[in-house]
């Protein structure tokens, strides 16, 4: 049965439009994976001599065990933000005479082969081999390596439980951040030395291998907790058990003044208000608006004026970037129906443009209090707003024609990478860093005013050629229309 599951996933992966259209991204990801493997391998080989040099009077293994608290805490946070439980398209399998237990054990077993679990081995195994080479007890080295593998899997299954418990709330990462911060603070300020307690526990297990049964028992318990959580959700009609909500209606009559794009604008506004993921993105705007507080009060950045352009682009374009990078994937659930109607693509895209334009203006107005840190910051924010309207919106709209991944609007937005592909990762450079270059060159060789003027002029040029640029983008969407329809029909 496992053989059939693997065969199904292999075919699904290589037959998907995402694989066929993202070969370049897959090659890039392969190079990134190789890079991290080499980094961990170098860490595993070099850690013992480094610790021996820094702490010549101490045992490197004991010193390392004292730092594992920070590694485990950081690993858990990283997994929560990046790692999701690997799932198959299992609903078609539920109508077949297959035991649910086999499906669940396969899904959970597959999670154990995650790259997050595989990567630490390149540091654990070389370090353990060096321990043996340095005349440590062979049993001690092997038990330590096994313990590290078990701890990695414990973090793996703990993450899925935390994710399952927090998935039903918006901005659900905040409780975990608070708890992690409290735990870190308790240890850092030595109120409760958790790193020492963990180190003593690891040292005790390596000294007495029988105690390895304790973390193994914890791992088995976490495995079956995950099993029970998934078992409750594994039903054919699971998706039909929706929470009943009171229906509300809004006519949005004020949007009618926008003419032909009004129906699409109303559709976008209702989408933002009624669905969990886009609505959560609106809440994240508060964080984006306060982003400048990390830079402007800090004296380190006082003379780094080009960095203010980065902040200005992000603050005034926060909503624009969050919303625009997933155009037209926001409409992926009904994109086929939308495209079957007698609608003009240019009007559809103009509604997106108008929404992002209004958001940039509103964000600039809300950021005016930053003038407290100097008039230059207000001027840069104004120039960044014009640049966002005249250049970055078109970049986002054009990049959207390459989107091929479906979005589930009912999922939370915070650290949700569903629908994220090569486009979302690559578009960040032209959006955030190119305007810094445009500003820096005239600022460096002429003056601050010249840098600001460059951004404004570029933005105004884009606004002047709006109709021409929208025509070019519309043609690109029309060319990709059926590819996007086909891709949105698939479960990525």
C-alpha positions as CSV (number, residue, x, y, z in Angstrom):
1,X,0.0,0.0,0.0
2,X,2.8,2.4,0.8
3,X,4.2,1.7,-2.7
4,X,0.9,2.9,-4.2
5,X,0.8,6.0,-2.1
6,X,4.3,6.9,-3.2
7,X,3.4,6.2,-6.8
8,X,0.3,8.5,-6.5
9,X,2.3,11.4,-5.1
10,X,5.1,11.0,-7.6
11,X,2.7,11.3,-10.5
12,X,0.8,14.2,-8.9
13,X,4.0,16.1,-8.4
14,X,5.4,15.8,-11.8
15,X,2.1,16.1,-13.7
16,X,1.2,19.4,-11.9
17,X,1.3,22.7,-13.8
18,X,3.4,24.1,-10.9
19,X,6.2,21.6,-11.6
20,X,6.1,22.2,-15.3
21,X,6.1,26.0,-15.0
22,X,8.6,26.2,-12.2
23,X,11.6,24.1,-13.3
24,X,13.9,27.2,-12.8
25,X,12.6,27.5,-9.2
26,X,13.1,23.8,-8.5
27,X,16.7,24.1,-9.7
28,X,17.2,27.2,-7.5
29,X,15.7,25.3,-4.5
30,X,18.1,22.4,-5.2
31,X,21.0,24.8,-5.0
32,X,19.7,26.3,-1.8
33,X,19.3,22.8,-0.3
34,X,22.8,21.9,-1.3
35,X,24.1,25.2,0.2
36,X,22.4,24.5,3.6
37,X,23.7,20.9,3.5
38,X,27.3,22.2,3.0
39,X,26.8,24.7,5.8
40,X,25.6,22.1,8.3
41,X,28.3,19.7,7.2
42,X,30.9,22.4,7.8
43,X,29.3,23.1,11.2
44,X,29.4,19.4,12.2
45,X,33.1,19.1,11.1
46,X,34.3,22.4,12.6
47,X,32.3,22.6,15.8
48,X,34.5,20.4,17.9
49,X,37.8,22.2,17.2
50,X,36.1,25.6,17.6
51,X,34.7,24.7,21.0
52,X,38.0,23.2,22.0
53,X,39.8,26.4,21.1
54,X,37.2,28.7,22.8
55,X,36.9,26.5,25.9
56,X,40.3,24.7,26.3
57,X,39.6,23.6,29.8
58,X,36.1,22.2,29.2
59,X,34.6,19.2,27.5
60,X,33.3,20.3,24.0
61,X,30.4,17.9,24.2
62,X,29.2,19.3,27.6
63,X,29.6,22.9,26.2
64,X,27.6,22.0,23.1
65,X,24.8,20.5,25.2
66,X,24.6,23.8,27.1
67,X,23.7,25.6,23.8
68,X,21.1,23.0,22.6
69,X,18.3,24.8,24.4
70,X,18.7,27.8,21.9
71,X,18.9,25.4,19.0
72,X,15.7,23.5,19.9
73,X,13.8,26.8,20.6
74,X,14.9,28.3,17.3
75,X,14.1,25.1,15.4
76,X,10.6,25.0,16.8
77,X,9.9,28.6,15.8
78,X,11.4,28.1,12.3
79,X,9.3,25.0,11.8
80,X,6.1,26.7,12.9
81,X,6.6,29.5,10.4
82,X,7.8,27.4,7.5
83,X,6.9,23.7,7.9
84,X,3.5,22.3,7.2
85,X,2.3,18.7,7.7
86,X,2.8,16.9,4.3
87,X,-0.6,15.8,3.0
88,X,-1.8,14.0,0.0
89,X,-5.0,14.6,-1.9
90,X,-6.6,12.0,0.3
91,X,-10.3,12.7,-0.2
92,X,-10.6,10.5,-3.3
93,X,-8.9,7.7,-1.3
94,X,-11.6,7.8,1.5
95,X,-14.3,6.3,-0.8
96,X,-12.0,3.3,-1.5
97,X,-11.7,0.2,0.7
98,X,-8.6,1.5,2.5
99,X,-8.0,1.6,6.2
100,X,-7.8,5.2,7.5
101,X,-5.0,4.1,9.8
102,X,-2.7,3.3,6.7
103,X,-3.4,6.7,5.2
104,X,-2.6,8.4,8.5
105,X,0.5,6.5,9.3
106,X,1.8,7.2,5.8
107,X,1.2,11.0,6.1
108,X,2.8,11.1,9.6
109,X,5.7,8.8,8.5
110,X,6.3,11.1,5.5
111,X,6.7,14.1,7.8
112,X,9.6,12.3,9.4
113,X,11.4,12.5,6.1
114,X,11.1,16.2,5.9
115,X,14.1,18.3,4.9
116,X,13.9,19.9,8.3
117,X,14.6,16.5,9.9
118,X,17.1,15.5,7.3
119,X,19.3,18.6,7.4
120,X,20.5,18.3,11.1
121,X,22.0,14.9,10.3
122,X,24.8,16.6,8.3
123,X,25.9,18.2,11.6
124,X,25.0,15.5,14.0
125,X,26.8,12.6,12.3
126,X,30.1,14.3,11.6
127,X,30.2,15.7,15.2
128,X,29.5,12.2,16.6
129,X,32.2,10.7,14.4
130,X,34.7,13.3,15.6
131,X,33.8,12.4,19.2
132,X,34.7,8.7,18.5
133,X,37.9,9.8,16.7
134,X,38.8,11.9,19.8
135,X,38.6,8.8,22.0
136,X,35.2,9.4,23.5
137,X,33.3,6.3,24.5
138,X,31.7,4.8,21.4
139,X,28.4,4.1,23.3
140,X,28.3,7.7,24.5
141,X,28.8,9.1,21.0
142,X,26.2,6.8,19.4
143,X,23.6,7.5,22.2
144,X,24.2,11.3,21.8
145,X,23.6,11.0,18.0
146,X,20.4,8.9,18.5
147,X,19.2,11.4,21.2
148,X,19.6,14.3,18.8
149,X,17.6,12.5,16.1
150,X,14.9,11.7,18.6
151,X,14.8,15.3,19.8
152,X,14.6,16.5,16.2
153,X,11.5,14.3,15.6
154,X,10.0,15.4,18.9
155,X,10.2,19.0,17.7
156,X,8.8,17.9,14.4
157,X,5.6,16.4,15.9
158,X,5.3,19.1,18.5
159,X,5.2,21.7,15.8
160,X,2.2,19.9,14.1
161,X,0.3,19.8,17.3
162,X,0.9,23.5,17.9
163,X,0.0,24.3,14.3
164,X,-3.3,22.3,14.6
165,X,-4.3,24.0,17.8
166,X,-3.6,27.5,16.5
167,X,-4.9,27.1,12.9
168,X,-8.4,28.2,13.8
169,X,-7.4,31.6,15.1
170,X,-6.2,34.7,13.2
171,X,-2.7,35.9,13.9
172,X,-2.2,32.7,15.8
173,X,1.5,33.0,15.8
174,X,1.4,35.7,18.5
175,X,0.8,33.3,21.5
176,X,3.7,31.1,20.4
177,X,5.9,34.2,20.0
178,X,4.9,35.4,23.5
179,X,5.5,32.0,25.0
180,X,8.9,31.6,23.3
181,X,9.9,35.1,24.4
182,X,9.0,34.3,28.0
183,X,10.9,31.0,27.9
184,X,13.9,32.7,26.4
185,X,13.8,35.6,28.9
186,X,13.5,33.2,31.9
187,X,16.6,31.4,30.7
188,X,18.5,34.5,29.5
189,X,18.0,36.4,32.8
190,X,18.7,33.2,34.8
191,X,15.4,33.2,36.5
192,X,15.0,29.6,35.5
193,X,18.1,28.1,33.8
194,X,16.4,26.0,31.3
195,X,19.5,25.5,29.2
196,X,21.3,24.1,32.3
197,X,18.4,21.7,33.0
198,X,18.3,20.5,29.4
199,X,22.1,20.1,29.4
200,X,22.0,18.0,32.6
201,X,19.2,15.8,31.1
202,X,21.2,15.2,27.9
203,X,24.4,14.5,29.9
204,X,22.5,12.0,32.1
205,X,21.1,10.2,29.1
206,X,24.5,9.9,27.4
207,X,25.9,8.6,30.6
208,X,23.1,6.1,31.2
209,X,21.7,4.9,27.7
210,X,18.7,3.3,29.4
211,X,17.3,6.8,30.0
212,X,17.0,7.1,26.2
213,X,13.6,5.4,26.6
214,X,12.2,8.6,28.2
215,X,12.5,10.8,25.0
216,X,11.5,7.8,22.9
217,X,8.3,7.5,25.0
218,X,7.7,11.2,24.5
219,X,8.2,10.8,20.7
220,X,5.7,7.9,20.6
221,X,3.1,9.9,22.6
222,X,3.4,12.9,20.3
223,X,3.1,10.7,17.3
224,X,-0.2,9.3,18.5
225,X,-1.5,12.7,19.5
226,X,-1.0,13.8,15.9
227,X,-2.6,10.6,14.8
228,X,-5.7,11.3,16.9
229,X,-5.9,14.9,15.7
230,X,-5.8,13.9,12.1
231,X,-8.2,11.0,12.6
232,X,-10.9,13.3,13.7
233,X,-10.6,15.3,10.5
234,X,-10.3,12.4,8.1
235,X,-13.9,12.3,6.7
236,X,-15.2,12.6,3.2
237,X,-17.7,15.3,4.3
238,X,-15.1,17.0,6.6
239,X,-15.1,20.1,4.4
240,X,-18.9,20.3,4.6
241,X,-18.8,20.8,8.4
242,X,-18.6,24.5,8.1
243,X,-19.2,27.0,10.9
244,X,-22.6,28.7,10.6
245,X,-22.2,32.5,10.3
246,X,-24.9,35.2,10.2
247,X,-25.1,36.5,6.6
248,X,-24.5,40.2,6.2
249,X,-24.9,42.4,3.1
250,X,-23.2,45.6,2.0
251,X,-24.3,47.4,-1.2
252,X,-21.0,49.4,-1.4
253,X,-23.0,52.0,-3.4
254,X,-20.1,54.5,-3.3
255,X,-18.1,52.3,-5.6
256,X,-20.5,53.0,-8.5
257,X,-18.7,56.2,-9.2
258,X,-15.8,54.2,-10.6
259,X,-17.8,53.2,-13.6
260,X,-17.1,49.9,-15.4
261,X,-14.7,48.7,-12.8
262,X,-17.2,49.0,-10.0
263,X,-18.4,45.4,-10.0
264,X,-14.9,44.1,-9.8
265,X,-14.0,46.6,-7.1
266,X,-17.0,45.5,-5.1
267,X,-16.0,41.9,-5.5
268,X,-12.5,42.6,-4.2
269,X,-13.8,44.6,-1.2
270,X,-16.2,41.9,-0.2
271,X,-13.4,39.3,-0.6
272,X,-11.2,41.3,1.8
273,X,-14.0,41.6,4.3
274,X,-15.6,38.2,4.3
275,X,-12.7,35.8,4.0
276,X,-10.2,34.8,6.7
277,X,-6.9,35.0,4.8
278,X,-7.3,38.4,3.0
279,X,-9.0,39.9,6.2
280,X,-6.0,38.8,8.2
281,X,-3.7,40.6,5.7
282,X,-5.5,43.8,6.6
283,X,-4.7,43.4,10.3
284,X,-1.0,42.9,9.4
285,X,-1.1,46.5,8.0
286,X,-0.8,47.8,11.5
287,X,2.6,45.9,11.8
288,X,3.6,47.3,8.5
289,X,2.7,50.9,9.4
290,X,4.9,50.6,12.5
291,X,7.8,49.2,10.6
292,X,9.6,52.5,10.5
293,X,9.9,52.5,14.3
294,X,12.5,49.8,14.0
295,X,14.7,52.2,11.9
296,X,14.0,55.8,12.4
297,X,14.7,56.1,16.1
298,X,17.9,54.0,15.8
299,X,21.0,56.2,15.5
300,X,22.8,53.4,13.5
301,X,20.5,54.2,10.5
302,X,20.5,58.0,10.9
303,X,23.1,58.4,8.1
304,X,21.8,55.5,6.0
305,X,19.3,57.6,4.0
306,X,18.9,55.0,1.2
307,X,17.5,52.6,3.8
308,X,14.7,55.1,4.4
309,X,13.6,54.5,0.8
310,X,13.2,50.8,1.6
311,X,11.2,51.6,4.6
312,X,9.1,54.2,2.7
313,X,8.3,51.7,-0.1
314,X,7.3,49.1,2.5
315,X,5.2,51.3,4.7
316,X,3.3,53.0,1.9
317,X,3.0,49.8,-0.1
318,X,2.4,47.3,2.6
319,X,-1.2,46.4,1.6
320,X,-0.3,46.8,-2.1
321,X,2.5,44.2,-1.8
322,X,0.5,41.7,0.3
323,X,-2.5,41.9,-1.9
324,X,-0.9,42.4,-5.3
325,X,1.5,39.5,-5.2
326,X,-1.4,37.1,-5.2
327,X,-3.3,38.6,-8.1
328,X,-5.3,36.8,-9.6
329,X,-4.9,33.8,-7.2
330,X,-7.3,35.5,-4.8
331,X,-10.0,34.7,-7.3
332,X,-8.7,31.2,-8.0
333,X,-11.7,29.5,-6.4
334,X,-14.1,31.0,-9.0
335,X,-11.6,32.1,-11.7
336,X,-13.0,29.6,-14.2
337,X,-16.5,31.0,-13.7
338,X,-15.2,34.6,-13.8
339,X,-13.5,34.0,-17.1
340,X,-16.6,32.5,-18.6
341,X,-18.4,35.8,-18.2
342,X,-18.5,38.6,-20.8
343,X,-15.9,40.7,-19.0
344,X,-13.0,42.8,-20.2
345,X,-9.7,41.8,-18.7
346,X,-8.5,45.5,-18.7
347,X,-11.5,46.4,-16.4
348,X,-10.7,43.5,-14.1
349,X,-7.1,44.6,-13.8
350,X,-8.0,48.2,-13.4
351,X,-10.1,47.4,-10.4
352,X,-7.0,45.8,-8.8
353,X,-5.0,48.8,-9.7
354,X,-7.5,51.2,-8.2
355,X,-7.7,49.3,-4.9
356,X,-3.9,49.2,-4.6
357,X,-3.6,52.9,-5.6
358,X,-6.1,53.9,-2.8
359,X,-4.2,51.8,-0.3
360,X,-0.9,53.5,-1.1
361,X,-2.5,57.0,-0.6
362,X,-4.1,56.0,2.7
363,X,-0.9,54.4,4.0
364,X,1.0,57.6,3.2
365,X,-1.5,59.7,5.0
366,X,-1.3,57.4,8.1
367,X,2.5,57.5,8.0
368,X,2.6,61.4,8.1
369,X,3.4,61.3,11.9
370,X,6.8,60.0,11.0
371,X,7.7,63.6,10.2
372,X,8.5,63.7,13.9
373,X,11.8,62.0,13.0
374,X,12.6,64.7,10.3
375,X,11.1,66.3,7.2
376,X,13.3,64.1,5.0
377,X,11.4,61.0,6.1
378,X,8.1,62.6,5.1
379,X,9.5,63.6,1.7
380,X,10.9,60.1,1.1
381,X,7.5,58.6,2.0
382,X,5.8,60.8,-0.5
383,X,8.3,59.9,-3.2
384,X,7.9,56.2,-2.3
385,X,4.1,56.5,-2.6
386,X,4.4,58.0,-6.1
387,X,6.9,55.3,-7.1
388,X,4.6,52.6,-5.8
389,X,1.6,54.0,-7.7
390,X,3.6,54.6,-11.0
391,X,5.9,51.6,-11.1
392,X,5.4,48.9,-8.4
393,X,1.7,48.4,-9.0
394,X,2.5,47.5,-12.7
395,X,5.3,45.2,-11.6
396,X,2.8,43.4,-9.3
397,X,0.1,43.2,-12.0
398,X,2.5,41.9,-14.6
399,X,4.0,39.3,-12.2
400,X,0.5,38.1,-11.4
401,X,0.2,36.7,-14.9
402,X,2.7,34.1,-13.9
403,X,0.8,32.9,-10.8
404,X,-0.2,29.3,-11.1
405,X,-1.1,28.3,-7.5
406,X,-4.5,28.2,-5.9
407,X,-5.3,30.0,-2.6
408,X,-7.7,28.8,0.1
409,X,-9.3,32.0,1.4
410,X,-10.5,30.3,4.6
411,X,-7.0,29.8,5.9
412,X,-5.2,32.3,8.1
413,X,-2.7,34.7,6.5
414,X,0.1,34.8,9.1
415,X,3.0,32.7,7.8
416,X,0.7,30.8,5.4
417,X,2.7,30.0,2.4
418,X,-0.1,28.3,0.4
419,X,-0.2,29.9,-3.1
420,X,3.4,31.1,-2.8
421,X,5.6,30.3,-5.7
422,X,8.6,31.6,-7.6
423,X,6.8,34.8,-8.5
424,X,6.3,35.8,-4.9
425,X,9.9,35.3,-4.0
426,X,11.4,36.9,-7.1
427,X,9.2,39.9,-7.3
428,X,10.5,41.3,-4.0
429,X,13.8,42.5,-5.5
430,X,12.3,44.9,-8.1
431,X,9.7,46.1,-5.6
432,X,12.0,46.9,-2.7
433,X,15.6,47.1,-3.8
434,X,15.4,48.6,-7.3
435,X,14.0,51.9,-6.0
436,X,16.8,52.1,-3.5
437,X,19.3,51.9,-6.4
438,X,17.3,54.6,-8.3
439,X,17.5,56.8,-5.3
440,X,21.1,56.1,-4.2
441,X,22.9,57.0,-7.5
442,X,21.6,60.6,-7.8
443,X,21.8,61.0,-4.0
444,X,25.4,59.9,-4.0
445,X,26.6,61.9,-6.9
446,X,24.2,64.9,-6.8
447,X,22.1,65.5,-3.8
448,X,19.2,64.2,-1.6
449,X,16.7,66.3,-3.6
450,X,17.9,64.7,-6.9
451,X,17.3,61.2,-5.4
452,X,13.8,62.1,-4.3
453,X,13.1,63.7,-7.7
454,X,14.2,60.6,-9.5
455,X,11.7,58.4,-7.7
456,X,8.9,61.0,-8.3
457,X,9.7,61.4,-12.0
458,X,9.7,57.6,-12.5
459,X,6.4,57.3,-10.7
460,X,4.8,60.1,-12.7
461,X,6.0,58.5,-16.0
462,X,4.3,55.3,-15.1
463,X,1.1,57.2,-14.2
464,X,1.2,59.1,-17.5
465,X,1.5,55.9,-19.5
466,X,-1.1,54.1,-17.5
467,X,-3.4,53.1,-20.4
468,X,-0.5,51.8,-22.5
469,X,1.0,49.8,-19.6
470,X,-2.4,48.3,-18.7
471,X,-2.9,47.2,-22.3
472,X,0.4,45.4,-22.4
473,X,-0.4,43.7,-19.0
474,X,-3.9,42.8,-20.2
475,X,-2.5,41.1,-23.3
476,X,-0.2,39.0,-21.1
477,X,-3.1,37.9,-18.9
478,X,-5.1,37.0,-22.0
479,X,-2.2,34.9,-23.3
480,X,-1.9,33.0,-20.0
481,X,-5.7,32.8,-19.4
482,X,-6.2,29.1,-20.0
483,X,-3.0,28.1,-18.3
484,X,-4.1,29.8,-15.2
485,X,-7.6,28.3,-15.4
486,X,-6.0,24.8,-15.7
487,X,-3.6,25.5,-12.8
488,X,-6.2,26.8,-10.5
489,X,-8.3,23.7,-11.0
490,X,-5.5,21.6,-9.4
491,X,-4.8,21.2,-5.6
492,X,-1.2,22.4,-5.2
